[in-house]
Amino acid sequence: PLAVVGVVPVKASAENGAIRPGDLLVASSTAGHAMRAGSRTPAGAVLGKALTGLADGTGTVTLLVMVR
């Protein structure tokens, strides 16, 4: 399935630090996963905004998909 807009569950990795609600998420080096964006994320790389958190490892977070 492909989400273009809305609220969706996303596989996530805490490889770039813990994910907290409100963090912007980008593609991770772990295939099929998102991770917390860094401070200098290029335009067009952001998948959306995390609505739930992930402390460590991998898991699922709720993402608000948005164009940015």
PDBQT receptor file of N, H, CA, C and O in Angstrom, charges set to zero:
ATOM      1  N   PRO A   1       0.828  -1.208   0.000  1.00  0.00    +0.000 N 
ATOM      2  CA  PRO A   1       0.000   0.000   0.000  1.00  0.00    +0.000 C 
ATOM      3  C   PRO A   1       0.866   1.265   0.000  1.00  0.00    +0.000 C 
ATOM      4  O   PRO A   1       1.967   1.278   0.550  1.00  0.00    +0.000 OA
ATOM      5  N   LEU A   2       0.363   2.291  -0.608  1.00  0.00    +0.000 N 
ATOM      6  H   LEU A   2      -0.531   2.280  -1.055  1.00  0.00    +0.000 HD
ATOM      7  CA  LEU A   2       1.059   3.567  -0.688  1.00  0.00    +0.000 C 
ATOM      8  C   LEU A   2       0.164   4.665  -0.114  1.00  0.00    +0.000 C 
ATOM      9  O   LEU A   2      -0.992   4.809  -0.510  1.00  0.00    +0.000 OA
ATOM     10  N   ALA A   3       0.717   5.433   0.823  1.00  0.00    +0.000 N 
ATOM     11  H   ALA A   3       1.656   5.316   1.144  1.00  0.00    +0.000 HD
ATOM     12  CA  ALA A   3      -0.042   6.550   1.402  1.00  0.00    +0.000 C 
ATOM     13  C   ALA A   3       0.503   7.854   0.843  1.00  0.00    +0.000 C 
ATOM     14  O   ALA A   3       1.715   8.068   0.831  1.00  0.00    +0.000 OA
ATOM     15  N   VAL A   4      -0.376   8.717   0.387  1.00  0.00    +0.000 N 
ATOM     16  H   VAL A   4      -1.361   8.543   0.397  1.00  0.00    +0.000 HD
ATOM     17  CA  VAL A   4       0.030  10.007  -0.139  1.00  0.00    +0.000 C 
ATOM     18  C   VAL A   4      -0.297  11.114   0.861  1.00  0.00    +0.000 C 
ATOM     19  O   VAL A   4       0.391  12.133   0.917  1.00  0.00    +0.000 OA
ATOM     20  N   VAL A   5      -1.338  10.909   1.638  1.00  0.00    +0.000 N 
ATOM     21  H   VAL A   5      -1.897  10.081   1.592  1.00  0.00    +0.000 HD
ATOM     22  CA  VAL A   5      -1.739  11.879   2.644  1.00  0.00    +0.000 C 
ATOM     23  C   VAL A   5      -2.545  11.144   3.708  1.00  0.00    +0.000 C 
ATOM     24  O   VAL A   5      -3.224  10.160   3.411  1.00  0.00    +0.000 OA
ATOM     25  N   GLY A   6      -2.470  11.621   4.944  1.00  0.00    +0.000 N 
ATOM     26  H   GLY A   6      -1.918  12.420   5.185  1.00  0.00    +0.000 HD
ATOM     27  CA  GLY A   6      -3.261  11.027   6.007  1.00  0.00    +0.000 C 
ATOM     28  C   GLY A   6      -2.416  10.512   7.153  1.00  0.00    +0.000 C 
ATOM     29  O   GLY A   6      -1.227  10.817   7.253  1.00  0.00    +0.000 OA
ATOM     30  N   VAL A   7      -3.039   9.729   8.013  1.00  0.00    +0.000 N 
ATOM     31  H   VAL A   7      -4.004   9.481   7.932  1.00  0.00    +0.000 HD
ATOM     32  CA  VAL A   7      -2.394   9.151   9.194  1.00  0.00    +0.000 C 
ATOM     33  C   VAL A   7      -2.247   7.657   8.958  1.00  0.00    +0.000 C 
ATOM     34  O   VAL A   7      -3.235   6.952   8.752  1.00  0.00    +0.000 OA
ATOM     35  N   VAL A   8      -0.990   7.170   8.988  1.00  0.00    +0.000 N 
ATOM     36  H   VAL A   8      -0.187   7.742   9.156  1.00  0.00    +0.000 HD
ATOM     37  CA  VAL A   8      -0.716   5.766   8.677  1.00  0.00    +0.000 C 
ATOM     38  C   VAL A   8       0.316   5.183   9.639  1.00  0.00    +0.000 C 
ATOM     39  O   VAL A   8       1.147   5.916  10.176  1.00  0.00    +0.000 OA
ATOM     40  N   PRO A   9       0.266   3.867   9.859  1.00  0.00    +0.000 N 
ATOM     41  CA  PRO A   9       1.330   3.218  10.633  1.00  0.00    +0.000 C 
ATOM     42  C   PRO A   9       2.547   3.024   9.734  1.00  0.00    +0.000 C 
ATOM     43  O   PRO A   9       2.408   2.694   8.556  1.00  0.00    +0.000 OA
ATOM     44  N   VAL A  10       3.734   3.228  10.291  1.00  0.00    +0.000 N 
ATOM     45  H   VAL A  10       3.847   3.496  11.248  1.00  0.00    +0.000 HD
ATOM     46  CA  VAL A  10       4.976   3.115   9.535  1.00  0.00    +0.000 C 
ATOM     47  C   VAL A  10       5.997   2.340  10.353  1.00  0.00    +0.000 C 
ATOM     48  O   VAL A  10       6.121   2.553  11.559  1.00  0.00    +0.000 OA
ATOM     49  N   LYS A  11       6.735   1.431   9.695  1.00  0.00    +0.000 N 
ATOM     50  H   LYS A  11       6.634   1.258   8.715  1.00  0.00    +0.000 HD
ATOM     51  CA  LYS A  11       7.852   0.770  10.356  1.00  0.00    +0.000 C 
ATOM     52  C   LYS A  11       8.930   1.816  10.592  1.00  0.00    +0.000 C 
ATOM     53  O   LYS A  11       9.228   2.620   9.708  1.00  0.00    +0.000 OA
ATOM     54  N   ALA A  12       9.512   1.804  11.780  1.00  0.00    +0.000 N 
ATOM     55  H   ALA A  12       9.270   1.152  12.498  1.00  0.00    +0.000 HD
ATOM     56  CA  ALA A  12      10.496   2.836  12.119  1.00  0.00    +0.000 C 
ATOM     57  C   ALA A  12      11.687   2.234  12.847  1.00  0.00    +0.000 C 
ATOM     58  O   ALA A  12      11.599   1.162  13.446  1.00  0.00    +0.000 OA
ATOM     59  N   SER A  13      12.803   2.952  12.780  1.00  0.00    +0.000 N 
ATOM     60  H   SER A  13      12.874   3.823  12.293  1.00  0.00    +0.000 HD
ATOM     61  CA  SER A  13      14.039   2.574  13.444  1.00  0.00    +0.000 C 
ATOM     62  C   SER A  13      14.531   3.762  14.264  1.00  0.00    +0.000 C 
ATOM     63  O   SER A  13      14.432   4.909  13.830  1.00  0.00    +0.000 OA
ATOM     64  N   ALA A  14      15.057   3.481  15.441  1.00  0.00    +0.000 N 
ATOM     65  H   ALA A  14      15.138   2.548  15.793  1.00  0.00    +0.000 HD
ATOM     66  CA  ALA A  14      15.595   4.543  16.295  1.00  0.00    +0.000 C 
ATOM     67  C   ALA A  14      17.098   4.707  16.066  1.00  0.00    +0.000 C 
ATOM     68  O   ALA A  14      17.817   5.122  16.975  1.00  0.00    +0.000 OA
ATOM     69  N   GLU A  15      17.583   4.386  14.862  1.00  0.00    +0.000 N 
ATOM     70  H   GLU A  15      16.999   4.049  14.123  1.00  0.00    +0.000 HD
ATOM     71  CA  GLU A  15      19.014   4.460  14.576  1.00  0.00    +0.000 C 
ATOM     72  C   GLU A  15      19.567   5.880  14.621  1.00  0.00    +0.000 C 
ATOM     73  O   GLU A  15      20.771   6.055  14.809  1.00  0.00    +0.000 OA
ATOM     74  N   ASN A  16      18.743   6.878  14.457  1.00  0.00    +0.000 N 
ATOM     75  H   ASN A  16      17.766   6.736  14.304  1.00  0.00    +0.000 HD
ATOM     76  CA  ASN A  16      19.193   8.276  14.516  1.00  0.00    +0.000 C 
ATOM     77  C   ASN A  16      18.704   8.939  15.805  1.00  0.00    +0.000 C 
ATOM     78  O   ASN A  16      18.586  10.162  15.874  1.00  0.00    +0.000 OA
ATOM     79  N   GLY A  17      18.425   8.133  16.812  1.00  0.00    +0.000 N 
ATOM     80  H   GLY A  17      18.521   7.139  16.755  1.00  0.00    +0.000 HD
ATOM     81  CA  GLY A  17      17.933   8.633  18.090  1.00  0.00    +0.000 C 
ATOM     82  C   GLY A  17      16.472   8.282  18.293  1.00  0.00    +0.000 C 
ATOM     83  O   GLY A  17      15.766   7.937  17.345  1.00  0.00    +0.000 OA
ATOM     84  N   ALA A  18      16.032   8.373  19.514  1.00  0.00    +0.000 N 
ATOM     85  H   ALA A  18      16.605   8.653  20.284  1.00  0.00    +0.000 HD
ATOM     86  CA  ALA A  18      14.638   8.056  19.853  1.00  0.00    +0.000 C 
ATOM     87  C   ALA A  18      13.691   8.958  19.074  1.00  0.00    +0.000 C 
ATOM     88  O   ALA A  18      13.968  10.139  18.870  1.00  0.00    +0.000 OA
ATOM     89  N   ILE A  19      12.575   8.391  18.643  1.00  0.00    +0.000 N 
ATOM     90  H   ILE A  19      12.349   7.431  18.809  1.00  0.00    +0.000 HD
ATOM     91  CA  ILE A  19      11.556   9.150  17.929  1.00  0.00    +0.000 C 
ATOM     92  C   ILE A  19      10.519   9.602  18.942  1.00  0.00    +0.000 C 
ATOM     93  O   ILE A  19      10.000   8.799  19.717  1.00  0.00    +0.000 OA
ATOM     94  N   ARG A  20      10.222  10.904  18.929  1.00  0.00    +0.000 N 
ATOM     95  H   ARG A  20      10.644  11.557  18.299  1.00  0.00    +0.000 HD
ATOM     96  CA  ARG A  20       9.207  11.466  19.820  1.00  0.00    +0.000 C 
ATOM     97  C   ARG A  20       8.086  12.062  18.978  1.00  0.00    +0.000 C 
ATOM     98  O   ARG A  20       8.320  12.462  17.838  1.00  0.00    +0.000 OA
ATOM     99  N   PRO A  21       6.883  12.128  19.515  1.00  0.00    +0.000 N 
ATOM    100  CA  PRO A  21       5.805  12.774  18.766  1.00  0.00    +0.000 C 
ATOM    101  C   PRO A  21       6.219  14.183  18.343  1.00  0.00    +0.000 C 
ATOM    102  O   PRO A  21       6.745  14.955  19.145  1.00  0.00    +0.000 OA
ATOM    103  N   GLY A  22       5.978  14.502  17.085  1.00  0.00    +0.000 N 
ATOM    104  H   GLY A  22       5.552  13.875  16.433  1.00  0.00    +0.000 HD
ATOM    105  CA  GLY A  22       6.354  15.808  16.543  1.00  0.00    +0.000 C 
ATOM    106  C   GLY A  22       7.633  15.793  15.741  1.00  0.00    +0.000 C 
ATOM    107  O   GLY A  22       7.901  16.738  14.999  1.00  0.00    +0.000 OA
ATOM    108  N   ASP A  23       8.449  14.722  15.870  1.00  0.00    +0.000 N 
ATOM    109  H   ASP A  23       8.231  13.955  16.473  1.00  0.00    +0.000 HD
ATOM    110  CA  ASP A  23       9.678  14.621  15.085  1.00  0.00    +0.000 C 
ATOM    111  C   ASP A  23       9.350  14.394  13.616  1.00  0.00    +0.000 C 
ATOM    112  O   ASP A  23       8.384  13.705  13.289  1.00  0.00    +0.000 OA
ATOM    113  N   LEU A  24      10.160  14.975  12.730  1.00  0.00    +0.000 N 
ATOM    114  H   LEU A  24      10.945  15.535  12.996  1.00  0.00    +0.000 HD
ATOM    115  CA  LEU A  24      10.034  14.708  11.308  1.00  0.00    +0.000 C 
ATOM    116  C   LEU A  24      10.769  13.405  11.011  1.00  0.00    +0.000 C 
ATOM    117  O   LEU A  24      11.827  13.139  11.583  1.00  0.00    +0.000 OA
ATOM    118  N   LEU A  25      10.210  12.598  10.120  1.00  0.00    +0.000 N 
ATOM    119  H   LEU A  25       9.351  12.814   9.655  1.00  0.00    +0.000 HD
ATOM    120  CA  LEU A  25      10.804  11.311   9.779  1.00  0.00    +0.000 C 
ATOM    121  C   LEU A  25      11.254  11.281   8.328  1.00  0.00    +0.000 C 
ATOM    122  O   LEU A  25      10.613  11.861   7.452  1.00  0.00    +0.000 OA
ATOM    123  N   VAL A  26      12.373  10.592   8.085  1.00  0.00    +0.000 N 
ATOM    124  H   VAL A  26      12.894  10.120   8.796  1.00  0.00    +0.000 HD
ATOM    125  CA  VAL A  26      12.941  10.413   6.754  1.00  0.00    +0.000 C 
ATOM    126  C   VAL A  26      13.237   8.933   6.544  1.00  0.00    +0.000 C 
ATOM    127  O   VAL A  26      13.081   8.138   7.470  1.00  0.00    +0.000 OA
ATOM    128  N   ALA A  27      13.658   8.555   5.353  1.00  0.00    +0.000 N 
ATOM    129  H   ALA A  27      13.785   9.201   4.600  1.00  0.00    +0.000 HD
ATOM    130  CA  ALA A  27      14.003   7.167   5.064  1.00  0.00    +0.000 C 
ATOM    131  C   ALA A  27      15.236   6.756   5.874  1.00  0.00    +0.000 C 
ATOM    132  O   ALA A  27      16.171   7.537   6.052  1.00  0.00    +0.000 OA
ATOM    133  N   SER A  28      15.211   5.521   6.357  1.00  0.00    +0.000 N 
ATOM    134  H   SER A  28      14.452   4.887   6.212  1.00  0.00    +0.000 HD
ATOM    135  CA  SER A  28      16.286   4.959   7.160  1.00  0.00    +0.000 C 
ATOM    136  C   SER A  28      17.182   4.077   6.292  1.00  0.00    +0.000 C 
ATOM    137  O   SER A  28      16.795   3.691   5.189  1.00  0.00    +0.000 OA
ATOM    138  N   SER A  29      18.379   3.759   6.789  1.00  0.00    +0.000 N 
ATOM    139  H   SER A  29      18.694   4.073   7.685  1.00  0.00    +0.000 HD
ATOM    140  CA  SER A  29      19.240   2.814   6.070  1.00  0.00    +0.000 C 
ATOM    141  C   SER A  29      18.712   1.392   6.204  1.00  0.00    +0.000 C 
ATOM    142  O   SER A  29      19.117   0.511   5.445  1.00  0.00    +0.000 OA
ATOM    143  N   THR A  30      17.813   1.155   7.158  1.00  0.00    +0.000 N 
ATOM    144  H   THR A  30      17.484   1.871   7.774  1.00  0.00    +0.000 HD
ATOM    145  CA  THR A  30      17.137  -0.133   7.281  1.00  0.00    +0.000 C 
ATOM    146  C   THR A  30      16.001  -0.147   6.257  1.00  0.00    +0.000 C 
ATOM    147  O   THR A  30      15.078   0.663   6.336  1.00  0.00    +0.000 OA
ATOM    148  N   ALA A  31      16.074  -1.056   5.312  1.00  0.00    +0.000 N 
ATOM    149  H   ALA A  31      16.824  -1.714   5.248  1.00  0.00    +0.000 HD
ATOM    150  CA  ALA A  31      15.103  -1.097   4.210  1.00  0.00    +0.000 C 
ATOM    151  C   ALA A  31      13.663  -1.112   4.722  1.00  0.00    +0.000 C 
ATOM    152  O   ALA A  31      13.319  -1.901   5.603  1.00  0.00    +0.000 OA
ATOM    153  N   GLY A  32      12.827  -0.237   4.168  1.00  0.00    +0.000 N 
ATOM    154  H   GLY A  32      13.107   0.404   3.453  1.00  0.00    +0.000 HD
ATOM    155  CA  GLY A  32      11.415  -0.197   4.506  1.00  0.00    +0.000 C 
ATOM    156  C   GLY A  32      11.075   0.489   5.808  1.00  0.00    +0.000 C 
ATOM    157  O   GLY A  32       9.936   0.401   6.265  1.00  0.00    +0.000 OA
ATOM    158  N   HIS A  33      12.035   1.176   6.426  1.00  0.00    +0.000 N 
ATOM    159  H   HIS A  33      12.961   1.248   6.055  1.00  0.00    +0.000 HD
ATOM    160  CA  HIS A  33      11.829   1.835   7.713  1.00  0.00    +0.000 C 
ATOM    161  C   HIS A  33      12.090   3.341   7.603  1.00  0.00    +0.000 C 
ATOM    162  O   HIS A  33      12.809   3.801   6.715  1.00  0.00    +0.000 OA
ATOM    163  N   ALA A  34      11.491   4.089   8.523  1.00  0.00    +0.000 N 
ATOM    164  H   ALA A  34      10.908   3.715   9.244  1.00  0.00    +0.000 HD
ATOM    165  CA  ALA A  34      11.733   5.519   8.655  1.00  0.00    +0.000 C 
ATOM    166  C   ALA A  34      12.560   5.751   9.913  1.00  0.00    +0.000 C 
ATOM    167  O   ALA A  34      12.599   4.899  10.800  1.00  0.00    +0.000 OA
ATOM    168  N   MET A  35      13.224   6.908   9.992  1.00  0.00    +0.000 N 
ATOM    169  H   MET A  35      13.192   7.601   9.271  1.00  0.00    +0.000 HD
ATOM    170  CA  MET A  35      13.977   7.286  11.190  1.00  0.00    +0.000 C 
ATOM    171  C   MET A  35      13.803   8.777  11.425  1.00  0.00    +0.000 C 
ATOM    172  O   MET A  35      13.315   9.500  10.556  1.00  0.00    +0.000 OA
ATOM    173  N   ARG A  36      14.205   9.231  12.603  1.00  0.00    +0.000 N 
ATOM    174  H   ARG A  36      14.602   8.644  13.309  1.00  0.00    +0.000 HD
ATOM    175  CA  ARG A  36      14.124  10.645  12.952  1.00  0.00    +0.000 C 
ATOM    176  C   ARG A  36      15.046  11.441  12.039  1.00  0.00    +0.000 C 
ATOM    177  O   ARG A  36      16.182  11.035  11.792  1.00  0.00    +0.000 OA
ATOM    178  N   ALA A  37      14.565  12.563  11.543  1.00  0.00    +0.000 N 
ATOM    179  H   ALA A  37      13.643  12.893  11.744  1.00  0.00    +0.000 HD
ATOM    180  CA  ALA A  37      15.359  13.424  10.669  1.00  0.00    +0.000 C 
ATOM    181  C   ALA A  37      16.410  14.174  11.470  1.00  0.00    +0.000 C 
ATOM    182  O   ALA A  37      16.216  14.466  12.650  1.00  0.00    +0.000 OA
ATOM    183  N   GLY A  38      17.520  14.482  10.819  1.00  0.00    +0.000 N 
ATOM    184  H   GLY A  38      17.677  14.245   9.861  1.00  0.00    +0.000 HD
ATOM    185  CA  GLY A  38      18.567  15.287  11.437  1.00  0.00    +0.000 C 
ATOM    186  C   GLY A  38      18.215  16.766  11.362  1.00  0.00    +0.000 C 
ATOM    187  O   GLY A  38      17.148  17.133  10.870  1.00  0.00    +0.000 OA
ATOM    188  N   SER A  39      19.106  17.604  11.845  1.00  0.00    +0.000 N 
ATOM    189  H   SER A  39      19.973  17.306  12.244  1.00  0.00    +0.000 HD
ATOM    190  CA  SER A  39      18.838  19.037  11.876  1.00  0.00    +0.000 C 
ATOM    191  C   SER A  39      18.921  19.691  10.498  1.00  0.00    +0.000 C 
ATOM    192  O   SER A  39      18.335  20.754  10.291  1.00  0.00    +0.000 OA
ATOM    193  N   ARG A  40      19.632  19.081   9.556  1.00  0.00    +0.000 N 
ATOM    194  H   ARG A  40      20.107  18.218   9.724  1.00  0.00    +0.000 HD
ATOM    195  CA  ARG A  40      19.791  19.655   8.210  1.00  0.00    +0.000 C 
ATOM    196  C   ARG A  40      19.248  18.704   7.149  1.00  0.00    +0.000 C 
ATOM    197  O   ARG A  40      19.968  18.294   6.239  1.00  0.00    +0.000 OA
ATOM    198  N   THR A  41      17.995  18.367   7.276  1.00  0.00    +0.000 N 
ATOM    199  H   THR A  41      17.410  18.700   8.015  1.00  0.00    +0.000 HD
ATOM    200  CA  THR A  41      17.356  17.470   6.322  1.00  0.00    +0.000 C 
ATOM    201  C   THR A  41      17.001  18.238   5.058  1.00  0.00    +0.000 C 
ATOM    202  O   THR A  41      16.348  19.279   5.134  1.00  0.00    +0.000 OA
ATOM    203  N   PRO A  42      17.423  17.738   3.886  1.00  0.00    +0.000 N 
ATOM    204  CA  PRO A  42      17.109  18.453   2.646  1.00  0.00    +0.000 C 
ATOM    205  C   PRO A  42      15.614  18.457   2.342  1.00  0.00    +0.000 C 
ATOM    206  O   PRO A  42      14.890  17.528   2.701  1.00  0.00    +0.000 OA
ATOM    207  N   ALA A  43      15.169  19.511   1.679  1.00  0.00    +0.000 N 
ATOM    208  H   ALA A  43      15.756  20.266   1.387  1.00  0.00    +0.000 HD
ATOM    209  CA  ALA A  43      13.760  19.617   1.284  1.00  0.00    +0.000 C 
ATOM    210  C   ALA A  43      13.403  18.433   0.394  1.00  0.00    +0.000 C 
ATOM    211  O   ALA A  43      14.198  18.025  -0.452  1.00  0.00    +0.000 OA
ATOM    212  N   GLY A  44      12.222  17.890   0.585  1.00  0.00    +0.000 N 
ATOM    213  H   GLY A  44      11.576  18.222   1.273  1.00  0.00    +0.000 HD
ATOM    214  CA  GLY A  44      11.761  16.762  -0.213  1.00  0.00    +0.000 C 
ATOM    215  C   GLY A  44      12.106  15.409   0.367  1.00  0.00    +0.000 C 
ATOM    216  O   GLY A  44      11.629  14.390  -0.133  1.00  0.00    +0.000 OA
ATOM    217  N   ALA A  45      12.932  15.367   1.420  1.00  0.00    +0.000 N 
ATOM    218  H   ALA A  45      13.319  16.195   1.827  1.00  0.00    +0.000 HD
ATOM    219  CA  ALA A  45      13.330  14.104   2.019  1.00  0.00    +0.000 C 
ATOM    220  C   ALA A  45      12.404  13.669   3.150  1.00  0.00    +0.000 C 
ATOM    221  O   ALA A  45      12.421  12.505   3.549  1.00  0.00    +0.000 OA
ATOM    222  N   VAL A  46      11.598  14.591   3.668  1.00  0.00    +0.000 N 
ATOM    223  H   VAL A  46      11.584  15.537   3.343  1.00  0.00    +0.000 HD
ATOM    224  CA  VAL A  46      10.739  14.309   4.822  1.00  0.00    +0.000 C 
ATOM    225  C   VAL A  46       9.513  13.508   4.402  1.00  0.00    +0.000 C 
ATOM    226  O   VAL A  46       8.808  13.881   3.464  1.00  0.00    +0.000 OA
ATOM    227  N   LEU A  47       9.265  12.406   5.104  1.00  0.00    +0.000 N 
ATOM    228  H   LEU A  47       9.837  12.103   5.866  1.00  0.00    +0.000 HD
ATOM    229  CA  LEU A  47       8.081  11.584   4.859  1.00  0.00    +0.000 C 
ATOM    230  C   LEU A  47       6.864  12.148   5.563  1.00  0.00    +0.000 C 
ATOM    231  O   LEU A  47       5.758  12.119   5.024  1.00  0.00    +0.000 OA
ATOM    232  N   GLY A  48       7.066  12.667   6.776  1.00  0.00    +0.000 N 
ATOM    233  H   GLY A  48       7.965  12.691   7.214  1.00  0.00    +0.000 HD
ATOM    234  CA  GLY A  48       5.957  13.190   7.550  1.00  0.00    +0.000 C 
ATOM    235  C   GLY A  48       6.358  13.432   8.986  1.00  0.00    +0.000 C 
ATOM    236  O   GLY A  48       7.544  13.468   9.314  1.00  0.00    +0.000 OA
ATOM    237  N   LYS A  49       5.356  13.600   9.850  1.00  0.00    +0.000 N 
ATOM    238  H   LYS A  49       4.392  13.571   9.584  1.00  0.00    +0.000 HD
ATOM    239  CA  LYS A  49       5.572  13.923  11.263  1.00  0.00    +0.000 C 
ATOM    240  C   LYS A  49       5.087  12.769  12.127  1.00  0.00    +0.000 C 
ATOM    241  O   LYS A  49       3.976  12.271  11.947  1.00  0.00    +0.000 OA
ATOM    242  N   ALA A  50       5.928  12.349  13.069  1.00  0.00    +0.000 N 
ATOM    243  H   ALA A  50       6.831  12.754  13.216  1.00  0.00    +0.000 HD
ATOM    244  CA  ALA A  50       5.572  11.266  13.986  1.00  0.00    +0.000 C 
ATOM    245  C   ALA A  50       4.472  11.724  14.939  1.00  0.00    +0.000 C 
ATOM    246  O   ALA A  50       4.543  12.817  15.501  1.00  0.00    +0.000 OA
ATOM    247  N   LEU A  51       3.463  10.886  15.116  1.00  0.00    +0.000 N 
ATOM    248  H   LEU A  51       3.406   9.998  14.659  1.00  0.00    +0.000 HD
ATOM    249  CA  LEU A  51       2.399  11.170  16.080  1.00  0.00    +0.000 C 
ATOM    250  C   LEU A  51       2.571  10.337  17.345  1.00  0.00    +0.000 C 
ATOM    251  O   LEU A  51       1.995  10.648  18.388  1.00  0.00    +0.000 OA
ATOM    252  N   THR A  52       3.376   9.268  17.242  1.00  0.00    +0.000 N 
ATOM    253  H   THR A  52       3.844   9.015  16.395  1.00  0.00    +0.000 HD
ATOM    254  CA  THR A  52       3.704   8.433  18.402  1.00  0.00    +0.000 C 
ATOM    255  C   THR A  52       5.215   8.263  18.441  1.00  0.00    +0.000 C 
ATOM    256  O   THR A  52       5.904   8.617  17.484  1.00  0.00    +0.000 OA
ATOM    257  N   GLY A  53       5.733   7.726  19.531  1.00  0.00    +0.000 N 
ATOM    258  H   GLY A  53       5.174   7.439  20.308  1.00  0.00    +0.000 HD
ATOM    259  CA  GLY A  53       7.172   7.613  19.702  1.00  0.00    +0.000 C 
ATOM    260  C   GLY A  53       7.701   6.191  19.630  1.00  0.00    +0.000 C 
ATOM    261  O   GLY A  53       6.949   5.217  19.620  1.00  0.00    +0.000 OA
ATOM    262  N   LEU A  54       9.040   6.112  19.579  1.00  0.00    +0.000 N 
ATOM    263  H   LEU A  54       9.651   6.903  19.587  1.00  0.00    +0.000 HD
ATOM    264  CA  LEU A  54       9.765   4.839  19.602  1.00  0.00    +0.000 C 
ATOM    265  C   LEU A  54      11.072   5.094  20.336  1.00  0.00    +0.000 C 
ATOM    266  O   LEU A  54      11.911   5.857  19.859  1.00  0.00    +0.000 OA
ATOM    267  N   ALA A  55      11.254   4.463  21.493  1.00  0.00    +0.000 N 
ATOM    268  H   ALA A  55      10.572   3.843  21.881  1.00  0.00    +0.000 HD
ATOM    269  CA  ALA A  55      12.415   4.726  22.335  1.00  0.00    +0.000 C 
ATOM    270  C   ALA A  55      13.700   4.138  21.773  1.00  0.00    +0.000 C 
ATOM    271  O   ALA A  55      14.729   4.814  21.752  1.00  0.00    +0.000 OA
ATOM    272  N   ASP A  56      13.657   2.884  21.315  1.00  0.00    +0.000 N 
ATOM    273  H   ASP A  56      12.821   2.336  21.332  1.00  0.00    +0.000 HD
ATOM    274  CA  ASP A  56      14.861   2.258  20.784  1.00  0.00    +0.000 C 
ATOM    275  C   ASP A  56      14.504   1.081  19.880  1.00  0.00    +0.000 C 
ATOM    276  O   ASP A  56      13.360   0.627  19.854  1.00  0.00    +0.000 OA
ATOM    277  N   GLY A  57      15.496   0.596  19.143  1.00  0.00    +0.000 N 
ATOM    278  H   GLY A  57      16.425   0.964  19.164  1.00  0.00    +0.000 HD
ATOM    279  CA  GLY A  57      15.284  -0.547  18.257  1.00  0.00    +0.000 C 
ATOM    280  C   GLY A  57      14.403  -0.199  17.067  1.00  0.00    +0.000 C 
ATOM    281  O   GLY A  57      14.455   0.908  16.531  1.00  0.00    +0.000 OA
ATOM    282  N   THR A  58      13.589  -1.176  16.667  1.00  0.00    +0.000 N 
ATOM    283  H   THR A  58      13.547  -2.075  17.103  1.00  0.00    +0.000 HD
ATOM    284  CA  THR A  58      12.646  -0.967  15.574  1.00  0.00    +0.000 C 
ATOM    285  C   THR A  58      11.243  -1.260  16.063  1.00  0.00    +0.000 C 
ATOM    286  O   THR A  58      11.046  -1.970  17.048  1.00  0.00    +0.000 OA
ATOM    287  N   GLY A  59      10.275  -0.704  15.362  1.00  0.00    +0.000 N 
ATOM    288  H   GLY A  59      10.435  -0.127  14.561  1.00  0.00    +0.000 HD
ATOM    289  CA  GLY A  59       8.885  -0.896  15.739  1.00  0.00    +0.000 C 
ATOM    290  C   GLY A  59       7.996  -0.136  14.785  1.00  0.00    +0.000 C 
ATOM    291  O   GLY A  59       8.406   0.197  13.674  1.00  0.00    +0.000 OA
ATOM    292  N   THR A  60       6.779   0.138  15.215  1.00  0.00    +0.000 N 
ATOM    293  H   THR A  60       6.446  -0.133  16.118  1.00  0.00    +0.000 HD
ATOM    294  CA  THR A  60       5.823   0.862  14.382  1.00  0.00    +0.000 C 
ATOM    295  C   THR A  60       5.422   2.164  15.073  1.00  0.00    +0.000 C 
ATOM    296  O   THR A  60       5.133   2.186  16.269  1.00  0.00    +0.000 OA
ATOM    297  N   VAL A  61       5.409   3.242  14.299  1.00  0.00    +0.000 N 
ATOM    298  H   VAL A  61       5.644   3.224  13.327  1.00  0.00    +0.000 HD
ATOM    299  CA  VAL A  61       4.928   4.533  14.794  1.00  0.00    +0.000 C 
ATOM    300  C   VAL A  61       3.807   5.006  13.892  1.00  0.00    +0.000 C 
ATOM    301  O   VAL A  61       3.697   4.570  12.746  1.00  0.00    +0.000 OA
ATOM    302  N   THR A  62       2.981   5.889  14.404  1.00  0.00    +0.000 N 
ATOM    303  H   THR A  62       3.070   6.243  15.335  1.00  0.00    +0.000 HD
ATOM    304  CA  THR A  62       1.922   6.491  13.595  1.00  0.00    +0.000 C 
ATOM    305  C   THR A  62       2.495   7.763  12.990  1.00  0.00    +0.000 C 
ATOM    306  O   THR A  62       3.089   8.585  13.688  1.00  0.00    +0.000 OA
ATOM    307  N   LEU A  63       2.307   7.914  11.687  1.00  0.00    +0.000 N 
ATOM    308  H   LEU A  63       1.824   7.246  11.121  1.00  0.00    +0.000 HD
ATOM    309  CA  LEU A  63       2.893   9.016  10.934  1.00  0.00    +0.000 C 
ATOM    310  C   LEU A  63       1.815   9.835  10.255  1.00  0.00    +0.000 C 
ATOM    311  O   LEU A  63       0.886   9.281   9.667  1.00  0.00    +0.000 OA
ATOM    312  N   LEU A  64       1.933  11.149  10.331  1.00  0.00    +0.000 N 
ATOM    313  H   LEU A  64       2.688  11.599  10.809  1.00  0.00    +0.000 HD
ATOM    314  CA  LEU A  64       1.081  12.052   9.567  1.00  0.00    +0.000 C 
ATOM    315  C   LEU A  64       1.840  12.329   8.276  1.00  0.00    +0.000 C 
ATOM    316  O   LEU A  64       2.825  13.068   8.284  1.00  0.00    +0.000 OA
ATOM    317  N   VAL A  65       1.393  11.745   7.164  1.00  0.00    +0.000 N 
ATOM    318  H   VAL A  65       0.593  11.145   7.157  1.00  0.00    +0.000 HD
ATOM    319  CA  VAL A  65       2.070  11.916   5.879  1.00  0.00    +0.000 C 
ATOM    320  C   VAL A  65       1.826  13.330   5.389  1.00  0.00    +0.000 C 
ATOM    321  O   VAL A  65       0.696  13.820   5.413  1.00  0.00    +0.000 OA
ATOM    322  N   MET A  66       2.900  13.990   4.940  1.00  0.00    +0.000 N 
ATOM    323  H   MET A  66       3.817  13.592   4.920  1.00  0.00    +0.000 HD
ATOM    324  CA  MET A  66       2.775  15.364   4.453  1.00  0.00    +0.000 C 
ATOM    325  C   MET A  66       3.876  15.666   3.456  1.00  0.00    +0.000 C 
ATOM    326  O   MET A  66       4.946  15.058   3.490  1.00  0.00    +0.000 OA
ATOM    327  N   VAL A  67       3.609  16.598   2.581  1.00  0.00    +0.000 N 
ATOM    328  H   VAL A  67       2.741  17.093   2.554  1.00  0.00    +0.000 HD
ATOM    329  CA  VAL A  67       4.601  17.043   1.622  1.00  0.00    +0.000 C 
ATOM    330  C   VAL A  67       5.343  18.207   2.227  1.00  0.00    +0.000 C 
ATOM    331  O   VAL A  67       4.737  19.173   2.692  1.00  0.00    +0.000 OA
ATOM    332  N   ARG A  68       6.674  18.113   2.221  1.00  0.00    +0.000 N 
ATOM    333  H   ARG A  68       7.167  17.328   1.844  1.00  0.00    +0.000 HD
ATOM    334  CA  ARG A  68       7.465  19.207   2.789  1.00  0.00    +0.000 C 
ATOM    335  C   ARG A  68       8.757  19.349   2.040  1.00  0.00    +0.000 C 
ATOM    336  O   ARG A  68       9.567  20.218   2.365  1.00  0.00    +0.000 OA
TER     337      ARG A  68
